[in-house]
Amino acid sequence: MNKNKNIYLVIFGMLVSSQMEAAIYEAKTRGGHDFTLETSDERVTGKTTEFELCGESVGVVKKVKLWMPDHNHGSTPVQLGDVSDGCRKLTRVNFTMPGDWEVRLELEDGDSGAFEVSVERQ
């Protein structure tokens, strides 16, 4: 799912507005926790290395893994940032090739869920 974001620039004292697409995904864990995953990039490619993970239970997310089901392999572990305003920054996201990926969440209580993310060529 994509969502429009307004970007405002001040150029020579004038306020200029333009629409920018942001890639936003939604997922629900087996236990019913809702999360969103968002990047400011218009589309997800191998150059997309950061996301924002948000949800009421974001503080109990203990691990985020990248997995490519069609190739039966993953990627390096994702770095979880601190909780701030119901969100956590995910860094060191490394999609090693284009294709369909899962961004898998593991919660402290054993619950889990996944976002389905299609990674495009750069």
Residue pairs with C-beta under 8 A, 6 or more apart in sequence:
1 24
1 25
1 26
2 21
2 22
2 23
2 24
2 42
3 21
3 22
3 24
3 38
4 19
4 20
4 21
4 22
5 19
5 20
5 21
5 22
5 40
6 17
6 18
6 19
6 20
7 17
7 18
7 19
7 20
8 15
8 16
8 17
9 15
9 16
9 17
9 18
10 16
20 40
20 42
21 42
21 43
22 38
22 39
22 40
22 41
22 42
23 38
23 39
23 41
23 42
23 43
23 44
23 48
24 36
24 37
24 38
25 36
25 37
25 38
25 103
25 115
25 116
25 117
26 34
26 35
26 36
26 37
26 115
27 34
27 35
27 36
27 37
27 105
27 113
27 114
27 115
28 34
28 35
28 113
29 35
29 105
29 107
29 111
29 112
29 113
30 111
30 112
30 113
31 107
31 109
31 111
33 55
33 56
33 57
33 107
33 111
33 113
34 55
34 56
35 53
35 54
35 55
35 57
35 58
35 61
35 105
35 113
35 115
36 53
36 54
36 55
37 51
37 52
37 53
37 54
37 90
37 103
37 115
37 117
38 51
38 52
38 54
39 48
39 50
39 51
39 52
41 47
41 48
43 120
44 95
44 117
44 118
44 119
44 120
45 95
45 98
45 119
45 120
45 121
45 122
46 95
46 96
46 97
46 98
46 119
46 122
47 122
48 93
48 95
48 119
49 91
49 92
49 93
49 94
50 89
50 90
50 91
50 93
51 89
51 90
51 93
51 103
52 87
52 88
52 89
52 90
53 61
53 64
53 87
53 88
53 89
53 90
53 105
54 86
54 87
54 88
55 86
56 86
57 107
58 83
58 86
58 87
58 88
59 83
60 107
60 108
60 109
61 80
61 88
61 105
61 106
61 107
61 108
62 106
62 107
62 108
63 77
63 80
63 105
63 106
64 77
64 78
64 80
64 90
64 103
64 104
64 105
64 106
65 74
65 77
65 78
65 103
65 104
65 106
66 74
66 75
66 76
66 78
66 93
66 94
66 95
66 101
66 102
66 103
66 104
67 73
67 74
67 101
67 102
67 104
67 114
68 74
68 75
68 97
68 99
68 100
68 101
68 102
69 100
69 102
70 99
70 100
71 97
71 99
75 94
75 95
75 96
76 92
76 94
77 92
78 90
78 91
78 92
78 93
78 103
79 90
79 91
79 92
80 88
80 90
81 88
81 89
81 90
81 91
82 88
82 89
95 101
95 117
95 119
97 119
98 119
98 120
98 121
99 118
99 119
100 116
100 117
100 118
100 119
101 116
101 117
101 118
101 119
102 114
102 115
102 116
102 117
103 114
103 115
103 117
104 112
104 113
104 114
105 112
105 113
105 114
105 115
106 112
